[in-house]
Amino acid sequence: MSQTNVFPANVSSSQVIALIEAAIGEGGRADIAKLANNFGFDIKSMLPILSAAEILDLIKIDGGDVAVTDLGFKLVKNKTDGLRLLKVNISKIEPFKTAIELSKNSNFITSKDVSEALANKGVSFSEDQMENEKMIDEILIHWAIYTKVLKYNGKTALFSHQ
């Protein structure tokens, strides 16, 4: 069975953008330890942010350095074009892939719907079902809305296809 690309929980778009901007400020390539220090993090705290940025193809990790990709530069320099390209990448990553598939087949979906569908695929963010749904909800709110792959109604907590 092939490994599914799964987005790390608890990483916001602003954290990833800040990482990319900091690396661009260093010429597009920066030492991970130096970046972590500049953000006031230890390396372990940076790992989910680095992972998210790498999964989205915004950076490449080479040894102890971060190198900003063309998409990373576009996202920061030309937000409209960068977001359009990022939307394509994010739609291939869980939980976004499943949420998009479900939203195309239904008017509205919940994080519970996505959680259950992912569980059927063997993908989980937490052993606890309620925590899993909460993490999926946060990931979708942070990223699916930012990239405009889904719409969200905060009053009903429902997602819909964009």
C-alpha positions in Angstrom: 0.0 0.0 0.0 1.4 3.4 -0.9 1.9 6.1 1.7 -0.7 8.8 1.5 0.5 12.4 1.8 -1.2 13.7 5.0 -1.0 17.3 6.1 0.4 17.9 9.6 -2.2 19.2 12.1 -1.8 22.5 14.0 0.1 24.4 11.2 -1.4 27.6 9.9 -1.0 29.3 6.6 0.6 32.3 8.3 3.3 30.1 9.9 4.2 28.6 6.5 4.2 32.0 4.8 6.4 33.5 7.6 8.8 30.6 7.1 9.0 31.2 3.4 9.4 35.0 3.8 12.2 34.5 6.3 14.0 32.1 3.9 13.5 34.5 1.0 15.0 37.2 3.3 18.1 35.0 3.5 18.3 34.8 -0.3 15.9 31.9 -0.8 18.0 29.4 1.2 18.3 29.4 5.0 19.7 27.3 7.8 16.8 25.5 9.6 18.4 26.0 13.1 18.9 29.7 12.4 15.2 30.0 11.2 14.0 28.2 14.3 16.1 30.5 16.5 14.7 33.6 14.7 11.1 32.4 15.3 11.9 31.6 19.0 11.3 27.9 18.3 13.4 24.8 18.9 13.9 22.5 15.9 11.3 20.1 17.1 8.6 22.9 17.1 9.6 23.8 13.5 9.2 20.3 12.1 5.4 20.4 11.5 5.8 23.8 9.8 8.7 22.5 7.6 6.7 19.4 6.8 3.6 21.4 5.7 5.7 23.7 3.6 7.5 20.7 2.0 4.4 18.7 1.4 2.9 21.8 -0.4 6.1 22.0 -2.5 6.8 25.5 -1.2 10.3 24.5 0.1 12.8 21.7 -0.3 14.8 20.5 2.7 18.4 19.9 1.8 20.5 18.7 4.7 20.1 21.4 7.4 18.8 24.0 5.0 15.5 25.2 3.6 15.4 26.2 -0.1 12.4 28.0 -1.4 10.9 26.5 -4.5 9.5 28.4 -7.5 6.0 27.9 -6.1 7.1 29.3 -2.7 8.5 32.4 -4.4 5.3 32.8 -6.4 3.1 32.4 -3.4 4.9 35.3 -1.6 5.6 37.5 -4.7 2.4 37.0 -6.7 -0.2 35.8 -4.3 -3.0 35.3 -7.0 -0.8 33.1 -9.2 0.8 31.4 -6.2 -2.6 30.5 -4.6 -3.9 29.1 -7.9 -0.9 26.8 -8.2 -1.1 25.9 -4.4 -4.8 25.0 -4.9 -3.7 22.3 -7.3 -1.1 20.9 -4.9 -3.3 21.0 -1.8 -6.1 19.0 -3.6 -3.8 16.0 -3.7 -3.1 15.9 0.0 -5.3 14.5 2.9 -7.6 15.7 4.4 -8.2 18.1 1.5 -8.4 15.4 -1.2 -11.2 13.6 0.7 -13.0 16.8 1.7 -13.0 18.0 -1.9 -14.3 14.6 -3.2 -17.0 14.5 -0.5 -18.1 18.1 -1.2 -18.5 17.4 -4.9 -20.9 14.6 -4.1 -22.9 16.5 -1.4 -24.1 20.1 -0.9 -22.5 20.3 2.5 -20.0 18.3 4.6 -18.7 18.3 8.1 -15.4 17.5 9.6 -17.0 14.4 11.0 -17.9 13.3 7.4 -14.3 13.8 6.4 -13.0 12.1 9.5 -15.1 9.0 8.8 -14.2 8.8 5.2 -10.5 9.1 6.1 -10.8 6.4 8.7 -12.2 4.1 6.0 -8.9 4.9 4.1 -6.8 4.2 7.2 -5.9 7.9 7.7 -6.2 9.4 11.1 -4.7 12.5 12.9 -5.5 11.3 16.4 -6.6 8.1 18.2 -9.5 10.0 19.8 -12.4 10.4 17.4 -13.5 13.9 18.7 -9.9 15.1 18.7 -9.5 13.8 15.1 -12.6 15.7 14.0 -11.3 18.8 15.7 -7.9 18.6 14.0 -9.5 18.0 10.6 -11.8 21.0 11.2 -8.8 23.2 12.1 -6.8 22.0 9.1 -9.7 22.6 6.7 -10.5 26.0 8.2 -6.8 27.2 8.0 -6.0 25.8 4.6 -9.0 24.9 2.5 -10.5 28.4 3.0 -7.1 30.1 2.4 -6.6 28.3 -0.9 -10.3 28.5 -1.7 -10.8 24.8 -2.4 -13.8 24.9 0.0 -16.2 27.4 1.4 -17.0 27.4 5.2 -20.1 28.6 7.0 -19.0 29.4 10.6 -22.6 29.5 11.9 -23.4 25.9 10.7 -19.8 24.5 10.7 -20.4 23.2 7.2 -18.0 23.1 4.3 -19.1 23.2 0.7 -17.4 23.0 -2.7 -16.0 26.2 -4.0 
